[in-house]
Each structure stands twice: as C-alpha cells, then as structure tokens.
Amino acid sequence: MEISGAEIVTRCLQEEGVEFVFGYPGGAVLEIYDAIFKQDKFKHVLVRHEQAAVHAADGYSRSSHKVGVALVTSGPGATNAITGIATAYMDSIPLVVISGQVPTPAIGLDAFQEVDMVGITRPCVKHNILVKDVRDIASAMKKAFYIATTGRPGPVIVDIPKDVTLAKAEFQYPQSVSLRSYNPPSKGHPGQIKKAVNLLTEAKRPLIYVGGGAVLSNASSQVTELVKMLGVPATNTLMALGAFPGTDPQNLGMLGMHGLYEANMAMQHCDVLIAVGARFDDRVISVPSHFLSSPKKIVHIDIDPSSIAKRVKVDIPIVGNVRDVLDEMLSLLRQSGARPNAEHLAGWWKQIEEWRSHDCLRFNADSDIIKPQFVVQKLLEVTGGDAFVTSDVGQHQMWAAQYYKFNKPRRWINSGGLGTMGFGLPAAMGVQLANPHDTVACITGEASIQMNIQELSTCKQYHVPVKIVNLNNRYLGMVRQWQEFFYGNRYAESYMDALPDFVKLAEAYGHVGMKIERPADVEPALREAMRLKDRLVFMDFITDQTENVFPMVQNNRGLSQMDLPPHMRQLQQGTVAKERDYGNLS
C-alpha cells in the first residue's frame, strides 16, 4: 500500500525507536506535522524557537546515548537551527535534523522561505541529504541515523521538499545500510596498542589525558579500570567530566585554560601521555611548541584519524573506537602483569601532591556577598553529586566544571566546542525528558539565560521541572574578566544594566521564582527547590561582581604559565618566567 512521504518520515522515526521529536511547524513541514498528529508511538515537543529545538535534541542525546531528533521548516526555520547544528557538530553529538524545503520545481528560484540548507550546513554537519524523490526517503533516513551514530558521531541533515512529503510510495525500511565511501574504523592496530602498553609501563611520570571521546564511546568503565589498575594520575577535558570519577584521588581534575594547577603542571611535565578520545584543542594546548618543550612520548587514541597529530605530533597513533582500544590494552596488561615502576610512580605522585597542596580552587567563603563558587559547592552538596547539570557559556560554566565533582559520565551537559550562550535551558529540557525521574539543574548567567528564555513556556506546557541556578553578577562575566585583564578595565558593553526581575518573569510563565542575596540563604533555597520536585524553580543568586575564574592560561601562553588566584601569587613569577626541571623526580 502506498503512503505519503510525510507518513514515510514518521514510520522511519518509529522504526528507529525515536522517543521525542523537538520542533516548530511551518508551511514546508505541515504534511509531516499532520502525519505526526495521527500517530502515537513518539511524542513531539513544541519549542518556542528552532535553535532551542536542536539544543533540546542535543541535550536529550548527550544524556541518553540515543539519537536526538529535531524538525524545522524551511527558510528562517532552517537558518534558526544552524547554531544548534554547529554546536552538536563541534561536540560530536549524534543528531538527525529534518528540515522542510520548498517544492522541488521552485528550488533555486528564490521561492518564498527558500534557503539552500544543504549548502549552508555543509561546513557544520557530518553529512546532509536533499531528498528529491519520495521513494528515497526511507533510505535517506536510514543513512542519516547510521552516519550520525557510527565512527565519530555528529549531526546529519535530511532536507525534504514539500512536494516530496505529499507524493506517495510504498514503505519499506532498510534493515541495514552500506556506504562504499564510509567505513569508520573500530578496532585499533594490535601492534600499536602493544607499543602503547609497553611505553606506559616503562614510564616514570605517566599521565592519562581523557577527552570527550571516552564519554561518547561509553568507555568510562574502561578508563576507570585502566587508571586504577596502573595507579597513575588522570586528567580530563571539559567534555570528559565524569568519564573518570571526579572525587577519586587519582583524578587531578580538569586541565586547560581554566584547568586546575596540578592538572596543568602534570600535563606539561609528564614523560608519557596517553590521550584517550581527546583533540589537544587550543583551550587545552594553547601553544604546542611550549607543550612539547618538555620531552614526552605521546600515545593518541581516537576514532577520527583527522584528529590525530592535528595540533600536536604524537609518537604512537591508534585509530579506533576508544572503548575497543582500551579493552585490548586492558587485556594485554592483565596477561603480562606489567605495571609502571613503583619507585618512579611514588616520586611522581609526591610531586603531584605538592602541586595539589596549593589548593588552587580556594576562595573566600566567608564573604558577605554570595560567591558563585559557593553556590556550585552547595549545589553539589544538596544533590549529592548525582544531578544532571547543564550550563550555558562563561564564568558560570567554568565554575560548574571546577567545583561540581561528576562521578558518572553523561551527567555534565555543556557546549564545549562552539561555546553557545543559550544552550543551557533548552538542553536541560531534553535532559529532563530523557531522564524524567532525575534532578536536572541548569547553571547559567543572567546574560546567557536570556538567549533562549522563551523556553520557560515550553517547560510549562510539558511539565519539565528543571532547576535553574542563575549566577547573576550583572555583567557578561567572562567578557568583563577579559576586559579587566587585557583592556584596562574598560568594560565596553559588558554591563547588564537593564535586567528583568527574574522572579516575576518566572512567575509570569507559571513557575516558581526565588531571589537569593545572602550566603546564608543559598543552601535553604537550593533545598527548597529540590523539594519542589514537580516544579520548575528559577533561583536568581545575586553574586559577587568582582570574582574571576582562576587558574587561567592566557592565549599564546604555555600550559603551565598560569595566572593564579591571589593566595598562589608567590608561584606566579616562577611559573611564567623560569620553570623548574622535573626530569629527575624519581
């Protein structure tokens, strides 16, 4: 029996086990919306802006390891989705975004609400498909889900003209797909893996550097077993928080631009580095030549061959799925019983503990003004470290990464690569819908939250009880910090002097609003918010405007050349001007 192209789209989504589609209707996709209305196997969530649809699908995917799905109309609906698509692309998140298109005879004629979605998205998608024949919809959808989830994941666009959704064809969903030009690797080269194991066990100052690929490949248990088996230190990128338990003493914390002192120093001065699903990106290694000035051997494990040695030359490249490669490494270690030399390792740990003793995250908790770090600490305490936490981008994002200790993967949801303000709230919606019985907190700032604040309406409609933690310092916080450091305290356009009353705004949308101005009220407010399990609670914390994020590695500085907090300034000159030789720690 023949069915319409729109019905074929819905049948494909059903075959893929899709649970939620996040979208916004418009003329080019009304046939698809009508088909969705007539089925009940998956739910549609009506957002208030297409950017939010993609961010919500993104948050859903990150927290569930399922494919996120968004549906937008042609023209402005499609272009509004670009920021969300680019966000997912930068962080390797598997999405399928279905966009409507003008009828095929009108393509290229500047028709009403026409944009070249395939052309526009080419730089920021893993793949995109323009479907010109109704008989090709099923195969296009199957390819989209396959490509999005295999190899290095990423967003795939399926652009469908309106006349194709109206046309009819028989429906037959492919059981599998084979693409001659697309064969992502899985297993790593056995010889290279053996070399890596030998190098690791011979190291004097080993370090395991964990990136977001460890989370995406569900390799957290393998990472943890490797670190514990060898007794070596580990550090993680912003995208890898939770891949190795944050409270474990072998975890040195996050590294990079706002990484912990001990993590950055260990990264700079290790002699063998195992990079697991990480990219050596510019926010971790700002100056590759400085990083390599301290001699070290580097093993780089990644499923994407283009990521290996892209910025930093490595000694042992291993192309393969992180989880499979680590399984093979663990198997070899079990068989051989080889471990790093205990005496060398003890000397390395002694130095790390000396770095750690400076307590680089210490701040004045006795202030009469709410410190933003204190709010995150209390959120950790109140939630027991078990919440899903989304963030927007800026100072609050860094404080969340530094002070909330994630012990499980896929609990930390943030825009790492693109740095998208406005990500936090819609991503939290997707996370909450994927995990309806868990606590979901969105740590944001008064500037970021206003980027997609209209989604408070979506939360009301679908009863999404996220807890919004607004660290309100009345500034574009990270912009202000940079203006203080580099622009002579000229705060050009960074002061938010026309803020709304967030409590009244939250209440206008039908939610609970709280304004917290005293440190003593922080914990009670958080506990009250958590008690209101079925309500969205907007907590507006009025925080210290002068607080900065430390440590900080400035652009074009080496990883160990950090700006440090006031209590560590005695180390500043030695860190920047002349570094100690750590080559003979053992």
WOJO-V571952 format. One record per residue. N is the residue number from 1. SS is DSSP state (H for helix, E for strand, L for the rest). PSI is psi as a letter, one per 40 degrees, with the letter a starting at -180 (999 if undefined). OMEGA is omega as a letter, one per 20 degrees, with the letter a starting at -180 (999 if undefined). Layout:
n | ss | psi | omega
N | SS | PSI | OMEGA
N | SS | PSI | OMEGA
This chain:
n | ss | psi | omega
1 | L | h | r
2 | E | h | r
3 | E | i | a
4 | E | i | r
5 | H | d | r
6 | H | d | r
7 | H | d | r
8 | H | d | r
9 | H | d | a
10 | H | d | r
11 | H | d | r
12 | H | d | r
13 | H | d | r
14 | H | d | r
15 | H | d | a
16 | L | e | r
17 | L | f | a
18 | L | h | a
19 | L | d | a
20 | E | i | r
21 | E | h | r
22 | E | h | a
23 | E | a | a
24 | L | h | a
25 | L | i | r
26 | L | i | a
27 | H | d | a
28 | H | e | a
29 | H | e | a
30 | H | d | r
31 | H | d | r
32 | H | d | r
33 | H | d | r
34 | H | d | r
35 | H | d | r
36 | H | d | a
37 | H | d | a
38 | L | e | r
39 | L | i | a
40 | L | e | a
41 | L | d | r
42 | L | i | a
43 | E | i | r
44 | E | h | r
45 | E | h | a
46 | E | h | r
47 | L | i | r
48 | L | e | r
49 | L | i | a
50 | H | d | r
51 | H | d | a
52 | H | d | r
53 | H | d | a
54 | H | d | r
55 | H | d | r
56 | H | d | r
57 | H | d | r
58 | H | d | r
59 | H | d | r
60 | H | d | a
61 | H | d | a
62 | H | d | a
63 | H | e | a
64 | H | e | a
65 | L | f | r
66 | L | i | r
67 | L | h | r
68 | E | i | a
69 | E | h | r
70 | E | i | a
71 | E | h | a
72 | E | i | r
73 | L | a | a
74 | L | i | r
75 | L | b | a
76 | H | d | r
77 | H | d | r
78 | H | d | a
79 | H | d | r
80 | H | d | a
81 | L | e | a
82 | H | d | a
83 | H | d | r
84 | H | d | r
85 | H | d | r
86 | H | d | r
87 | H | d | a
88 | H | d | a
89 | H | d | a
90 | H | d | a
91 | L | e | r
92 | L | f | a
93 | L | h | a
94 | L | h | r
95 | E | i | r
96 | E | h | a
97 | E | h | r
98 | E | h | r
99 | E | i | r
100 | E | i | r
101 | E | i | r
102 | L | i | r
103 | L | i | a
104 | H | d | r
105 | H | d | a
106 | H | e | a
107 | L | h | r
108 | L | e | a
109 | L | e | a
110 | L | f | r
111 | L | i | r
112 | L | h | a
113 | L | f | r
114 | L | h | r
115 | L | i | r
116 | L | g | a
117 | H | d | r
118 | H | d | a
119 | H | d | a
120 | H | d | a
121 | H | e | a
122 | H | d | a
123 | H | e | a
124 | H | f | r
125 | L | i | r
126 | L | d | r
127 | E | i | r
128 | E | i | a
129 | E | h | r
130 | E | h | a
131 | E | h | a
132 | L | e | a
133 | L | h | a
134 | H | d | a
135 | H | e | a
136 | H | e | a
137 | H | d | a
138 | H | d | a
139 | H | d | r
140 | H | d | r
141 | H | d | r
142 | H | d | r
143 | H | d | a
144 | H | d | a
145 | H | d | a
146 | H | d | a
147 | H | d | a
148 | H | d | a
149 | H | e | a
150 | L | i | a
151 | L | a | r
152 | L | h | a
153 | L | i | r
154 | L | i | a
155 | E | i | r
156 | E | h | r
157 | E | h | r
158 | E | h | a
159 | E | h | a
160 | E | h | r
161 | E | i | a
162 | H | d | a
163 | H | d | r
164 | H | d | r
165 | H | d | r
166 | H | d | a
167 | L | i | a
168 | E | i | r
169 | E | i | r
170 | E | i | a
171 | L | h | r
172 | L | h | a
173 | L | h | a
174 | L | i | r
175 | L | d | r
176 | L | i | r
177 | L | i | r
178 | L | h | a
179 | L | h | a
180 | L | d | a
181 | L | e | a
182 | L | h | r
183 | L | g | a
184 | L | i | a
185 | L | i | r
186 | L | c | a
187 | L | h | r
188 | L | i | r
189 | L | h | a
190 | H | d | a
191 | H | d | r
192 | H | d | r
193 | H | d | r
194 | H | d | r
195 | H | d | a
196 | H | d | r
197 | H | d | r
198 | H | d | a
199 | H | d | a
200 | H | d | a
201 | H | e | r
202 | L | e | a
203 | L | i | r
204 | L | d | a
205 | L | g | a
206 | E | i | r
207 | E | h | r
208 | E | h | a
209 | E | h | a
210 | E | h | r
211 | L | a | a
212 | H | d | r
213 | H | d | r
214 | H | d | r
215 | H | d | a
216 | H | d | a
217 | L | e | a
218 | L | f | a
219 | L | e | a
220 | H | d | a
221 | H | d | r
222 | H | d | r
223 | H | d | a
224 | H | d | r
225 | H | d | r
226 | H | d | a
227 | H | d | a
228 | H | d | a
229 | H | d | a
230 | H | e | a
231 | L | f | a
232 | L | i | r
233 | E | i | r
234 | E | i | r
235 | E | i | a
236 | E | i | r
237 | L | i | r
238 | H | d | a
239 | H | e | a
240 | H | e | r
241 | L | h | a
242 | L | e | r
243 | L | d | r
244 | L | h | a
245 | L | h | a
246 | L | d | a
247 | L | e | a
248 | L | h | a
249 | L | e | r
250 | L | e | r
251 | E | h | r
252 | E | e | r
253 | E | a | a
254 | E | i | r
255 | L | i | r
256 | L | a | a
257 | L | d | r
258 | L | f | r
259 | L | i | r
260 | L | i | a
261 | H | d | a
262 | H | d | r
263 | H | d | a
264 | H | d | r
265 | H | d | r
266 | H | d | r
267 | H | d | a
268 | H | d | a
269 | H | e | r
270 | L | i | r
271 | L | e | r
272 | E | h | a
273 | E | h | r
274 | E | h | r
275 | E | h | a
276 | E | h | r
277 | L | f | a
278 | L | i | a
279 | L | e | a
280 | L | f | a
281 | L | i | a
282 | L | d | r
283 | L | e | r
284 | L | d | r
285 | L | g | a
286 | L | d | a
287 | L | g | a
288 | H | d | a
289 | H | d | r
290 | H | d | a
291 | H | d | a
292 | L | e | r
293 | L | d | r
294 | L | h | a
295 | L | h | r
296 | L | i | r
297 | E | h | a
298 | E | h | r
299 | E | h | a
300 | E | h | r
301 | E | h | r
302 | E | i | r
303 | L | e | a
304 | L | h | a
305 | H | d | a
306 | H | e | r
307 | H | d | a
308 | L | h | a
309 | L | f | r
310 | L | d | a
311 | L | d | a
312 | L | h | r
313 | L | h | a
314 | L | i | a
315 | L | d | a
316 | E | g | r
317 | E | h | r
318 | E | h | r
319 | E | h | a
320 | L | i | r
321 | L | h | a
322 | H | d | a
323 | H | d | a
324 | H | d | r
325 | H | d | r
326 | H | d | r
327 | H | d | r
328 | H | d | r
329 | H | d | a
330 | H | d | r
331 | H | d | r
332 | H | d | r
333 | H | d | r
334 | H | d | a
335 | H | d | a
336 | H | d | a
337 | L | e | a
338 | L | i | r
339 | L | i | r
340 | L | i | r
341 | L | h | a
342 | H | d | a
343 | H | d | r
344 | H | d | a
345 | H | d | r
346 | H | d | r
347 | H | d | r
348 | H | d | r
349 | H | d | r
350 | H | d | r
351 | H | d | r
352 | H | d | r
353 | H | d | r
354 | H | d | r
355 | H | d | a
356 | H | d | a
357 | L | e | r
358 | L | e | r
359 | L | g | a
360 | L | e | a
361 | L | e | r
362 | L | i | r
363 | L | i | a
364 | L | g | a
365 | L | e | a
366 | L | e | a
367 | L | i | r
368 | L | e | r
369 | L | i | a
370 | E | h | r
371 | L | h | a
372 | H | d | r
373 | H | d | a
374 | H | d | r
375 | H | d | a
376 | H | d | r
377 | H | d | a
378 | H | d | r
379 | H | d | r
380 | H | d | a
381 | H | d | a
382 | H | d | a
383 | H | e | a
384 | L | e | r
385 | L | e | a
386 | L | e | a
387 | L | i | r
388 | E | h | a
389 | E | h | r
390 | E | i | r
391 | E | i | r
392 | L | a | a
393 | L | h | r
394 | L | a | a
395 | H | d | a
396 | H | d | r
397 | H | d | a
398 | H | d | r
399 | H | d | r
400 | H | d | a
401 | H | d | a
402 | H | d | a
403 | H | e | r
404 | L | h | a
405 | L | h | a
406 | L | h | r
407 | L | e | r
408 | L | i | r
409 | L | i | r
410 | L | e | r
411 | L | e | a
412 | E | h | a
413 | E | h | a
414 | L | i | r
415 | L | h | a
416 | L | d | a
417 | L | d | a
418 | L | d | a
419 | L | g | a
420 | L | h | r
421 | L | i | a
422 | L | e | a
423 | H | d | a
424 | H | d | a
425 | H | d | r
426 | H | d | r
427 | H | d | r
428 | H | d | r
429 | H | d | r
430 | H | d | r
431 | H | d | a
432 | H | d | r
433 | H | d | r
434 | H | d | a
435 | L | g | a
436 | L | e | a
437 | L | e | a
438 | L | i | r
439 | L | h | r
440 | E | h | r
441 | E | h | r
442 | E | h | r
443 | E | h | a
444 | E | a | r
445 | L | i | a
446 | L | d | r
447 | L | d | a
448 | H | d | a
449 | H | d | a
450 | H | e | r
451 | H | d | r
452 | L | f | a
453 | L | e | r
454 | L | e | r
455 | H | e | r
456 | H | d | r
457 | H | d | r
458 | H | d | r
459 | H | d | r
460 | H | d | a
461 | H | d | a
462 | L | e | r
463 | L | f | a
464 | L | h | a
465 | L | f | r
466 | L | i | r
467 | E | h | a
468 | E | h | r
469 | E | g | a
470 | E | h | r
471 | E | g | a
472 | E | h | r
473 | L | e | r
474 | L | f | r
475 | E | i | q
476 | L | g | a
477 | H | d | a
478 | H | d | r
479 | H | d | r
480 | H | d | a
481 | H | d | r
482 | H | d | r
483 | H | d | r
484 | H | d | a
485 | H | d | a
486 | H | e | a
487 | L | f | r
488 | L | f | r
489 | L | f | r
490 | L | h | a
491 | L | g | a
492 | L | h | r
493 | L | f | r
494 | L | e | a
495 | E | h | a
496 | L | g | a
497 | L | e | r
498 | L | f | a
499 | L | i | r
500 | L | i | r
501 | L | h | a
502 | H | d | r
503 | H | d | r
504 | H | d | a
505 | H | d | r
506 | H | d | r
507 | H | d | r
508 | H | d | r
509 | L | e | r
510 | L | e | a
511 | L | a | r
512 | E | h | r
513 | E | i | r
514 | E | i | r
515 | E | h | a
516 | E | h | a
517 | L | e | a
518 | L | i | r
519 | H | d | a
520 | H | d | a
521 | H | e | a
522 | H | d | a
523 | H | d | r
524 | H | d | r
525 | H | d | r
526 | H | d | a
527 | H | d | r
528 | H | d | r
529 | H | d | a
530 | H | d | r
531 | H | d | r
532 | L | g | a
533 | L | d | a
534 | L | e | a
535 | L | i | r
536 | L | h | r
537 | E | h | r
538 | E | h | a
539 | E | h | a
540 | E | g | a
541 | E | h | r
542 | E | h | a
543 | E | i | a
544 | L | h | a
545 | L | e | a
546 | L | e | a
547 | L | h | r
548 | L | i | r
549 | L | h | r
550 | L | i | i
551 | L | i | r
552 | E | h | r
553 | E | h | a
554 | L | i | r
555 | L | i | r
556 | L | f | r
557 | L | i | r
558 | L | i | a
559 | L | d | a
560 | L | e | a
561 | L | g | a
562 | E | i | r
563 | E | h | a
564 | L | i | r
565 | L | i | a
566 | H | d | a
567 | H | e | r
568 | H | e | a
569 | H | e | r
570 | H | d | r
571 | H | e | a
572 | H | d | a
573 | H | d | a
574 | H | d | a
575 | H | d | a
576 | H | d | a
577 | L | d | a
578 | L | h | a
579 | L | i | r
580 | L | i | r
581 | L | h | a
582 | L | e | a
583 | L | e | a
584 | L | f | a
585 | L | d | a
586 | L | 999 | 999
